[in-house]
């Protein structure tokens, strides 16, 4: 065997060894974050080309309402048609939760995931929806009722994991369409800070709590910071990116609807960054960073399928929809006085949305666009 052939063989052997180590390490890491312990390594059906994934973000340990999923997006990918559908669901959507007794039980959608995680607080919850994977199955079922098609898998990440993921990518360049200032962005860990007020001064505290009902920043200013983002391309590290996608109190671009639209813009920026840096080498560092901050039931076979599609991501057509009161939702109040959002077709009736999503999946464009105006 000549030197050239030996060199090629040696290089090939090294690459195979690295590939094998990559697969083994990926499998070990992935098994630790996957909540479907018995099936995470199973093969996906060969003839199935479309998958739906519910993506959720929550505060995590140390945050008030630690497991409230205030960010919820449904991603549907069709590998054969090379199309992607992204649907954002606001946190205040009012949904029915399945019970063991069959009694009606309604809650805001952002609280559904935590019900399965803490079933002792909800004794009438159906048994199959209790526990870590049960919580995932529960929220997939509830969201599937809204979209009109089943949700195959879920992925949930906390704030810390989100920041780490963006930093691992080296930050992201985001095009900010509209400048905005949010004077009420909550500081981490300051949710219950009394801002140097004596905790024993009950009269003063009662006065401040009364003020906080209308003007929380006046009562407890140390709990908040002011954010500002200018129009144009902005480079964001993990901490800045989290503020960008969480902010909801800006007069110019606030509320859950504006926030949902920004989250979709941010996902586009993440996709662009992934394509520009070469994602594969970062998979292991990323999973290392996210090991304690990410939960999913996506089988590793589908992860590999997604990784293979990364080079072709620019070829995919993308349809983005944000559920708002301009299209599918209407404002209402629950029996106990909570502000909620219900379907315009009627509480729990999603005919219009189902029809539009079916058309999108068939390749029929929506007119007018269901996106909120900016």
Phi, psi and omega in degrees: 000128183284170185297322182297316180294321179296321180295315179298317180297319180296314179298317179299320180295318179297316180297320178296320179297314179297320179298317180296316179297321179299313182297316180296313181296318178300317180296317180297315180294317185293325179296335182281337181256352184271129183272351177264073192301328185271343187233005186297334182264003181289153178284143174279154180302132183298325185274356180273121184246353179236140183222145176241134183230129175270120179256129183229146174236139180216164186294312183088184184306134178093356180248145176294137185061052192305326185245020172282123185269084183284347173245123180218120178224137176260124178250122175244123181242129175246105184292329182285314180276351184052058179226150180227136176240131180234122183237121178263133182244120180295154185291338185269006178297131185270122186228156175270135180255128182294134182242158179292324183279341185089358178291148178292138180211117184243144177209164171293145188295334182289348180261355187293316183301317182291337178299316179291328180289329182234066187295339179298333179280349182225072188297339182268002178296141179304140187301322184291351181255019180256143181098179187298307179288327177300321178298318177296317179295324180297308183292329176296319179295315181295315180293324178299327176295328180284313185283333182087001173225151184293148175263120185286314188217169175225158170218131182233132182229141178268174185301317181299316179296321178300312180298317180297320181297315181293321178294324177297326177283353181086021183086170184224141175266117185244135175273112178274114185286327184221128176298145177205154177233126179248109182276359187232039179281125184289133176280137179301132176078002183253009188302329183243013181294133181272001174057052176070008176279137180296121181295344179269352180275080187296324180295316179294318180296320179299320178296316181292321179296326177293319178294321184297337179300321181257323185224076184300329181289336177281324181286315184226073186297334182289349181277350188231157171228161179262128177255148173216133176233130178270154175297144178116184180287125179234128175276127184236129170278184185300315183295317180293319180299320179298318179296321181297318184274347180263334186304135181214013183243012180283131178300328184280328187208047186259192181077170181292329183289315177297321179297317180298320179294320177296323179297323178291320175300320181295320178300322176299318180294322177297317178302315180297321180292319178302317181291328185279330185264346185081103192280326189307313181297341183266357183298312181296310177302323181294314179293326174302314181294325189264003189307322181260004187236003185228137175228140181201163172238017178291126178292148184296335177298322178287325175301314178299322179296318177297317181300322179292335182273349183307314180298337182260011187301326181293342181278350185278135171280137184240129173245125182245132180227132173245121178289121182221178175284354175277344181233286191251353188243159171221148180283148179202185177224142178282172181300331180263014171091008178284142172288128182223167175240130178234166180293143177296334178287349184127156184303120179078006181249117188238036184303313183297317179294316179302317181297314182294318180293323176298318179295319178299315180298327178282352181095011180268123182289147178271133178223123354286169181297138178280002179290147177289147176285149181257000000 
